[in-house]
Amino acid sequence: MLEGKIALVTGASRGIGRQIALTLGREGASVIVNYNGSAAKAEEVVKEIEAAGGKAEAVQCNVSDFESCGRMMADVVSRYGRLDILVNNAGITRDNLLMKMSEEDFDAVISTNLKGVFNCIKHISRQMLKQKGGRIINISSTGALQGERNSSIYAATKAGIMALSRAAALELGPSGITINCVLPGFTRTNNNCHVPHTIDESFIPITPTGRVTVAQDIANACLFFAGEEAAQITAQCLPVDGGFSGTRAVQVAWNASMERK
């Protein structure tokens, strides 16, 4: 499906990013596995892609650093000649009540989650314009649609990613570059296995599909947006949460009505 394509996934050493990288590699893309602090985990992803017959390499870059992003993208283009698929997945959170949030935590979340997406798109857009095509997939969150307690800044950055994606899609679309967002809800990954499975049990009854979302579900959505079948789809934001976010308001209203009876 993606034979001959060059893909870069930020924050790909673990969690959702790891699964996206593995999936793109399995489908034939040469994958640049970006990481910030965990070189060993990034190399594990590279080895897993290679063991399955794919091509990959690990590249360190803190996406919140504008100049570092520029060097990473220039190096990719210098060695590969192009970049066909960019998945902006890197993100952090500093969960806390808004009134307890420090300025340092605010700046850190904004810098990685939102500025990081800007940095990567900014530094690769000229190359994608030159090659007259590209796929940019930004990982947002269903928290951007409805907000989450203790995650106000995280939700704000993810809403910002959606707005940035739609605006950039207008600018880059005439050159064959699509920009879409994938919005995970609560997702089981190898990075949150410490979270009690009682959380899963609370989500399952109120999720229309009857199961918790896993990282492969998010990777499948990214794979679709990365392929030729999605060439006419841009500026879209796709929740991948088993329908939870789409029915949450109805569930809340129904529960409230039942409590009043």
C-alpha positions as CSV (number, residue, x, y, z in Angstrom):
1,M,0.0,0.0,0.0
2,L,2.8,2.4,0.9
3,E,5.7,0.9,-1.0
4,G,8.4,3.5,-1.8
5,K,6.9,6.1,0.5
6,I,9.0,7.9,3.2
7,A,7.2,8.5,6.5
8,L,8.2,10.3,9.6
9,V,6.3,9.7,12.9
10,T,7.0,12.0,15.8
11,G,6.9,10.6,19.3
12,A,7.2,7.1,17.9
13,S,9.1,5.3,20.6
14,R,6.1,4.3,22.5
15,G,2.3,4.3,22.8
16,I,0.2,5.4,19.9
17,G,3.2,6.7,17.9
18,R,4.9,3.4,18.2
19,Q,1.9,1.5,16.7
20,I,1.6,4.1,13.9
21,A,5.2,3.6,13.0
22,L,4.9,-0.2,13.0
23,T,1.8,-0.1,10.9
24,L,3.2,2.3,8.2
25,G,6.4,0.1,8.1
26,R,4.3,-3.1,7.7
27,E,2.6,-1.5,4.7
28,G,5.8,-0.8,3.0
29,A,6.9,2.7,4.0
30,S,10.4,3.5,5.1
31,V,9.8,5.0,8.6
32,I,11.8,7.6,10.5
33,V,11.1,6.9,14.1
34,N,11.4,10.2,15.9
35,Y,12.0,10.3,19.7
36,N,13.0,12.8,22.2
37,G,14.4,11.0,25.2
38,S,14.2,7.3,24.8
39,A,16.7,6.1,22.3
40,A,16.5,2.5,23.4
41,K,12.8,2.3,23.0
42,A,13.0,4.0,19.5
43,E,15.6,1.4,18.5
44,E,13.2,-1.4,19.6
45,V,10.6,0.0,17.2
46,V,13.2,0.2,14.4
47,K,14.2,-3.5,15.0
48,E,10.6,-4.6,15.1
49,I,9.9,-2.9,11.7
50,E,13.1,-4.4,10.2
51,A,12.2,-7.9,11.6
52,A,8.9,-7.7,9.7
53,G,10.8,-6.9,6.5
54,G,10.5,-3.1,6.6
55,K,13.0,-0.2,6.7
56,A,13.3,2.2,9.5
57,E,15.7,4.4,11.5
58,A,15.5,6.3,14.7
59,V,16.1,10.1,14.8
60,Q,16.3,12.2,17.9
61,C,14.6,15.6,17.9
62,N,12.7,17.6,20.5
63,V,9.8,18.9,18.3
64,S,9.3,21.9,20.5
65,D,12.7,23.2,19.4
66,F,12.2,25.2,16.1
67,E,15.8,24.9,14.9
68,S,16.1,21.2,15.8
69,C,13.0,20.5,13.7
70,G,14.5,22.4,10.8
71,R,17.6,20.3,11.0
72,M,15.7,17.0,11.3
73,M,13.6,17.8,8.2
74,A,16.6,19.0,6.2
75,D,18.5,15.9,7.0
76,V,15.5,13.6,6.0
77,V,15.2,15.4,2.7
78,S,19.0,15.3,2.1
79,R,19.2,11.6,2.6
80,Y,15.8,10.4,1.2
81,G,15.1,13.1,-1.3
82,R,11.5,13.6,-0.1
83,L,9.0,13.1,2.7
84,D,5.7,11.7,1.7
85,I,4.0,11.2,5.1
86,L,4.3,13.2,8.3
87,V,2.5,12.1,11.4
88,N,2.6,14.7,14.2
89,N,2.0,12.5,17.2
90,A,4.4,13.8,19.9
91,G,2.7,15.2,22.9
92,I,2.8,15.6,26.6
93,T,0.3,16.4,29.4
94,R,0.6,18.0,32.8
95,D,-2.8,17.1,34.3
96,N,-3.9,19.5,37.0
97,L,-6.7,21.9,37.9
98,L,-6.4,25.1,36.0
99,M,-6.0,27.2,39.1
100,K,-3.1,24.9,40.2
101,M,-1.4,24.9,36.8
102,S,2.0,26.5,36.7
103,E,3.2,28.8,33.9
104,E,6.1,26.4,33.3
105,D,3.7,23.5,32.8
106,F,1.5,25.6,30.5
107,D,4.4,26.6,28.4
108,A,5.7,23.0,28.2
109,V,2.4,21.5,27.0
110,I,1.9,24.3,24.4
111,S,5.4,24.1,23.2
112,T,5.4,20.3,22.5
113,N,1.8,19.7,21.6
114,L,0.9,22.8,19.5
115,K,4.2,24.5,18.6
116,G,5.7,21.1,17.8
117,V,3.1,20.5,15.1
118,F,3.7,24.0,13.7
119,N,7.4,23.4,13.7
120,C,7.2,20.2,11.7
121,I,4.7,21.4,9.2
122,K,6.6,24.7,8.7
123,H,9.9,23.0,8.0
124,I,8.6,20.3,5.6
125,S,5.9,22.3,3.7
126,R,8.3,23.8,1.1
127,Q,9.6,20.3,0.3
128,M,6.1,18.9,0.0
129,L,5.2,21.9,-2.3
130,K,8.2,21.2,-4.4
131,Q,7.3,17.5,-4.8
132,K,3.6,18.5,-5.4
133,G,2.1,16.2,-2.8
134,G,2.2,14.9,0.7
135,R,0.1,13.5,3.6
136,I,0.2,15.3,7.0
137,I,-1.7,13.6,9.8
138,N,-2.0,15.3,13.1
139,I,-2.9,13.5,16.3
140,S,-5.4,15.6,18.3
141,S,-7.8,14.2,20.9
142,T,-11.5,13.9,21.6
143,G,-10.7,16.1,24.7
144,A,-10.6,19.0,22.2
145,L,-14.3,18.4,21.5
146,Q,-15.7,18.2,25.0
147,G,-12.9,19.1,27.4
148,E,-11.6,17.0,30.2
149,R,-11.4,17.7,33.9
150,N,-7.8,18.5,35.0
151,S,-6.7,18.6,31.3
152,S,-7.7,22.2,30.3
153,I,-4.3,23.1,28.7
154,Y,-4.0,19.7,27.0
155,A,-7.5,20.0,25.6
156,A,-6.7,23.6,24.4
157,T,-3.6,22.4,22.5
158,K,-5.5,19.6,20.9
159,A,-8.2,22.0,19.8
160,G,-5.5,24.3,18.5
161,I,-4.1,21.4,16.4
162,M,-7.5,21.0,14.8
163,A,-7.8,24.7,13.9
164,L,-4.2,24.8,12.6
165,S,-4.8,21.7,10.5
166,R,-7.9,23.1,8.8
167,A,-6.3,26.4,8.0
168,A,-3.1,24.8,6.7
169,A,-5.2,22.5,4.6
170,L,-6.6,25.5,2.8
171,E,-3.1,26.8,2.0
172,L,-1.5,23.6,1.0
173,G,-4.4,21.7,-0.6
174,P,-3.9,23.1,-4.2
175,S,-0.5,21.5,-4.3
176,G,-1.8,18.0,-3.5
177,I,-1.0,18.1,0.2
178,T,-3.7,16.8,2.5
179,I,-3.8,17.6,6.2
180,N,-6.2,15.7,8.5
181,C,-6.5,15.0,12.2
182,V,-7.1,11.8,14.1
183,L,-8.8,12.2,17.5
184,P,-8.2,9.3,19.9
185,G,-10.3,9.0,23.0
186,F,-9.2,6.8,25.9
187,T,-6.8,4.4,24.2
188,R,-5.1,1.3,25.6
189,T,-1.4,1.3,24.7
190,N,1.8,-0.3,25.9
191,N,2.5,3.1,27.5
192,N,-0.5,3.1,29.9
193,C,-0.7,-0.5,30.9
194,H,-0.3,0.7,34.5
195,V,-3.8,2.3,34.4
196,P,-6.2,0.0,36.2
197,H,-8.4,-2.1,33.9
198,T,-11.4,-1.0,36.0
199,I,-11.2,2.1,33.7
200,D,-11.9,-0.1,30.7
201,E,-14.9,-1.6,32.5
202,S,-16.3,1.9,33.1
203,F,-15.9,2.8,29.4
204,I,-17.2,-0.4,27.8
205,P,-21.0,0.0,28.8
206,I,-21.1,3.6,27.4
207,T,-19.1,3.0,24.2
208,P,-21.4,2.0,21.3
209,T,-18.9,-0.5,19.9
210,G,-18.7,-2.3,23.3
211,R,-14.9,-2.2,23.7
212,V,-12.1,0.1,24.6
213,T,-10.1,1.7,21.8
214,V,-6.5,0.3,21.3
215,A,-3.5,1.8,19.6
216,Q,-4.0,-0.2,16.4
217,D,-7.4,1.5,15.9
218,I,-5.6,4.9,15.8
219,A,-2.9,3.5,13.5
220,N,-5.5,2.2,11.1
221,A,-7.1,5.6,10.8
222,C,-3.6,7.1,10.1
223,L,-2.9,4.4,7.5
224,F,-6.1,5.4,5.7
225,F,-5.3,9.1,5.6
226,A,-1.7,8.2,4.4
227,G,-3.0,6.2,1.4
228,E,-4.1,7.2,-2.1
229,E,-7.6,6.3,-1.2
230,A,-7.7,9.5,0.9
231,A,-6.4,11.8,-1.7
232,Q,-9.6,13.8,-1.8
233,I,-10.0,14.1,1.9
234,T,-8.5,17.0,3.7
235,A,-9.2,19.4,6.6
236,Q,-11.1,16.6,8.4
237,C,-11.0,15.6,12.1
238,L,-11.9,12.0,12.8
239,P,-12.7,10.8,16.3
240,V,-11.6,7.2,16.9
241,D,-13.2,6.2,20.2
242,G,-15.9,3.6,19.4
243,G,-18.5,6.3,19.1
244,F,-18.1,7.5,22.7
245,S,-17.6,11.2,22.0
246,G,-20.5,11.2,19.5
247,T,-23.0,9.8,22.0
248,R,-21.7,11.3,25.2
249,A,-24.1,14.2,25.3
250,V,-27.0,11.9,24.8
251,Q,-25.8,9.6,27.5
252,V,-25.4,12.5,30.0
253,A,-28.9,13.8,29.2
254,W,-30.4,10.4,29.5
255,N,-28.7,9.7,32.9
256,A,-29.9,13.1,34.2
257,S,-33.5,12.4,33.1
258,M,-33.4,9.1,34.8
259,E,-32.1,10.6,38.0
260,R,-35.0,13.1,38.1
261,K,-37.6,10.3,37.9
